[in-house]
């Protein structure tokens, strides 16, 4: 069956399009602005080509380019004039397009060539599936869960920066395994005591009271904790006053940033829970998974019926391992694939880590996988536990039933 293939190279300002028929013959190429007017003009040109060539099927594709193609995809989806035709819309992995382009030696790099390569990639049909255009409720939820993902990543980076500053100011405390570097107690200590000597020489009774208040009663033996802090301070390097003052200023900014980020994450999580209330699901019946992690998984999966099996969900999340085989050799240690939906993978990993603390079966499985190797135990065991969780998630969503471990 003859089709029209439309490759679109998307950028923040313009969308370069290349139209070709099933024989690879160019029909036209042009550039339109990346706005509503440009999208309508693009649609008109596609419809004109369909009428001229007397075709009924059109395949449209573009690379995944952050947010710049989102509006265009939705516009092409909603356009009534294109609705008269059998249309498919694909958002391609840039890596896939790049590999396909390698089959054409010495092609230059520009928007027009890229649009041609995308159209030809569509024509050869070596693409995974049509882009999933899900319910707008999922899109709204996805916006929130992805915002939380980025906020958590930023917080993790800020914690690392603070840990480096902590080593400069109080190296012994940074090296201690008894208290977490970025705990609220440590943050309060760094604000309260200007120098390491101030902490080392503080009155033990006063320090114990401070630890009790800052730790909000979390420490079983506050006095012993205070002694541990002072011992760490006495064994720390000393900084010249000028440098110490600069470190204190940098620490103050880092502490304020972390506290602000934590509040932002709380706001996002509250919004996620509210949006999640209008989406029916059964994942929260799994012990330990919670609304936020369930929402992150649901937002990325969308309608479970678009997946044929739990294996396809795992591949979509990137929780599958490559094969390394040649002749009679089969490698035992292989890596996870680098492609896949990183947001879904993140929420599945976080959910698996939480679930294993509440479900004995998942904890048993995690421990089994942890002790199978001598290095990278946690990372490997958690990935395999998340892979196990995928099977459960798929079954619960597919059958629309609650989890019952028994």
N, C-alpha and C positions, 0 to 999 in steps of 0.2 A: 504494500500500500504506500503510495506517495505521501510524503509529509513535508511540511515546512519546518526547518530547523533554525532557531533564533539564538545566537550566542550574544550575550550582553556582558561587556566589561564595565563593571560598576566602579564609580569613584564618588567622592563627596560632592563634586561639582557637575560632572557629566556622565552619561551612560552611552557608551559606544556600542552599536548593534551591528551584527552581521547576519544576513538572511541567506540561506542556501536551500536548495531542493535536495531530494533523496539521492541524486547522483553527485552531489558535492558541487554543483554549479552555483556560482554566486548570483543571487537575485539583486541584492542591494546592500549597501552599508552606509551608515549615517550616525551622527551624534546628536543626542538631545540632552537638555538640561535635566539634572536629577531633582526634579520637582514635580508637582501635580500636572502642570501644563506639559512638561516633557514626557511624562508617563502616558498622558492621553494621546500625544502626537505619536509616540511609539506604538501604541495600540492601533491607531488609525493606519499606520504604515503596515503593520502586520496584517490587519484585516484586508487592506488593499491588495497585498501580495497573495493572500488566500483566495480572493475573488479573481485576480488576474490568472493565477495558476490553476484555478478550479480545484482547490484542495479542501479537505474536511478535517485534517489532523495537523496540529501544530505542537512542536516540542520546544519549550523555552528553557534556557539554562543560564546561570550566572554563577560566579564563584562566591563562596561565603566570605564576605568582606565586612566583618564586624556588623555595624548597624546600618551601613549605607545602602544595602539592598532591601532592607525590611519593608519600607514603604512601597517600593516597586513591586515586590512579591504580592503584597496585599492588594495593591491596585490592580494588578493583572488578574488576580484571583476574583476580585469583585466586579470587574468590568463586564457589563452585559453584552456588549458586541462580541467579545471573545467567547462568551458563553454559548454562542451558537455553534461553536466548533468543538471537536474533540481535542482538548488541550491537556498538556502535561507541563508542569513547572518543576524544574530541578535546581537545587542549590548545591553546587559541586564543591567538594573538598579541593582547595587550591593545590594540594600535593598531588591529587589525582590528575588535575589538568596539567601541572608541570611535568609529570611523568609522561603523559600522553604527548606533550609538545616535543619531548626528546626524540620521538620517532620522525620528526621533521628536522633534518640537519640544517644548521646555519640560519634558522629563522630569527629575524631581529626581535627586539623586545619593545613593543609599543602597544597602545590600547587597541588599535585596529587589528593587529595580528592576534592579540589575546582574544578578541571577540570571535575571530575566525576559528581559532583553536577550540574554543568552547563549543561553537556550533558543530565543528567536525567531530568533536568528542561525543556530542549528542547523537550525531548521525551514525557513528559506529556502534552506539548502544551499550558501551561498556560503562554503565552507570548503575548504581546500587538500586535506587528506588526513587519514585516521585517524591517531591518535597511534601512533608506532612503539614497540611493547613488545618490546625486544630481549632477547637472551641476557643473563643476569646477569653473565656474564664481561665483557661490554662495559660494563655498568653499573659494575662494580668498577673497570675500567680508566678509565672516564670520571671517576670520583671522583678518581682520582690525577692524571690529566692536567689536569683543571680546577683542582685544588689547585695544581699546578705553574704553570698560567697565572696565577693570582692572585698567587702568590709572585713570579713574574717581574715582574709589573706593580708590585708593592709595592717590589721592588728598584730598578726604574727610577725610581720616584718618590723613593726615598731617595737615589739617585745624584744626582738633580737638586737635592735639598736640600743635599747635600754640595758640589756644584759652586757653589752660591750662597755657602756659607760659605767655600769656597776663594777666591772672588773677594774676599771681605772681608779675609781674612788675607794672601793673596798674589795680588793681581790680575794681575800679570804672568804667573804660572804658569797661572792660569785662562785667560788669553788665548792662551797658547802652543799651537800646533798640533802641536808635536813630541812631546808626551807627553800621553796620555789623562788627563783630570782625575781619574778614579776608578781609575786603575791601582794595583796593589799598591805600586809605587814611590812614587807621590804620597801614598798613605795612610801609608806608613811615614815619609816625609819630614815630614808634618804632625805625626806623633807624636814624631818625634825632635827637631825644632827648634821651640822655643817661639815665636820671633818671626821676622819676615822678615829682620831684621838678622843673626840667628844663622845663617840659611842663606846670606845674601849674603857674610858674612865667614868662613865655615867654611874650614878648610884644604882646599885642592883635592885633595890626595892622600887625605885622610880621606873627603872627600865622594865621590871616585871609588870608593873601596873600598865605601862604603855603597851607592852606586848599583849596583855589581856584585852585592853580596849581595842587596839588595832586589829587583833585577830578575832575579835567578837566571840570569844570563848571557844575558839576552835582548838586551842592547844591544851592538851591534857595536863601538862606540867609547865605553866608559863615561866616559873623561876628557872627551871632547867633550860628552857628555850632562851631566856635572857642570858644565861651563862654561856650558852653555845654561841650566841651572837657576839658577846664580848670577846670570847676566845678567837673567833674568826677575825674580829676587828684588830686585835693585838697582833695577829700573825700577818696582817695585810701590809702591802707596800705603802709608803707615805708619799704624798704628792706635794710639790711646792705650792704655796698658797695661791699664786696667780693661776696655775693650772687647775687647782682644786676649785677655785671660784668659777672658772669657765665650765668645768664638768658639772658643777651644781646648776648652773644656768641651763646647760643643755639637758640635764636630767629633769629640770622643772618643766621644760617644754615637752619632753617625751612623756612624762607622767600625765600632764594635762591632755596630751593627744590620746593616750591610751584610755583614759577615763571617758573622754568624749566619744571615742570609737565604740567603747562598750555600751554607752548609752544609745548610740545610733543603732547598734545591733539589736538592742532591746526593742527599740521603736519598730525596726523592720520585722522582728519576730512577732510582735503584736499584730502588725498589719498582715503578715503572712497567715497567722491563725484566723484572723477575721475573714480574709479572702478564702481560706481553705474550708470554712464552714459551708460554703455554697457548692462545694464539689463533693459528691458522694464517693466514699472510698472505704476500704476495710483494713488498710495498712496500720492504722492506729491501734488495732487489736493485738498487734505484735508487741510483747512486753519490751519496753525500753526504747522503742523507735520514736515515739512522740510526734506531735503535730508538725514541727518544723522540718524534721528529716523526712517525714511522710510527704509533706508538701513539696519538698525539693525533688523527691523521686517522681511523684505524680506529675508535677509541672513539666518535667523533661520527657516523660513517657507519653503523657497525654492519653489518648484512647488506646487501651491495651490491645484492642482487636487489630491494630495495624501491624502487630508483631505475630509471626506464625508460631513462634516457640520461645521458650525461655532462653535458648541459645542465641536467638536473634536479639533479644534484649541485652544479653551479656556482651554481644559483639558491638551493639550500639553504644554501650557504656565503655567499651574498651577493656572489659574484664575477660579477655581471652589471651592465650599465649601463642606465639609463633611456633612453627615447626622448623626444625633444623635437621634434615635427613639427606643422606647421600649414600647410595649403594646399600651396604649392610650396616652403615653407621646411623644411629639415631641418638641425637643429643638428649641427655636427661635434663639439663638446665637450659631453659629458654626464657626469653623475656616477654613481658606483656606487649601487645601491639601499641604503637604510639598514637594511633588514630582513635576515634571514639569521642563521645560526648563527655567532656571533662567535668561538666557540672553534675551530670547524672552519676559519674564515677565518684566524685567527691561525696555526694550525699549518700550513696550506697556504702562507701567506706566508713563514713561517720556513723551511719545507722548500724552497720555491722559491729563496730566497736562498742556502741551503746547496747545493742541487743545481747551481745555475748556476756555482758555483766548482769543481765536479767534472766537469760534463758540457759539452763544447764546444758542443753544439747549443743547450742552454738558455742558455749564456753569449752565443752569437751572437744568439739571439732577444731576450734582455734588452738587449744593446747596440743592436740595431735599433730597439726601441721607445723606448729612452732618448733617442736622437738624433732622434726624430720631433717632439718638442716643445721649447719653450724654458723651460718652468717646470714644477716638480713632476715632473722627469724620473724620479727614482728611484722615487718612490711609484707613479707610473703604470706604469713598466716592470716593477716587481716584481709589481704586481697582474695585469698581462697575462701575465707569466711563470707566476704561480700558476694563472691560468686555463688556460694550456697544460698545466701539471702535472696539473690535474683530468682532462684527457682521458686522460693516461697512467695515472693512478691508477685511473680507472674501467675501462679496458681490462684492466689487470693483475688487478684484483680480480674482474672479471666472468669472465675466461677462466682465472683461477687459474694464471697463468704468470709466469715470471721476466722481468725486464727485460733486453733485449738490444738495445743501441743500433745494432748492425750488422744 
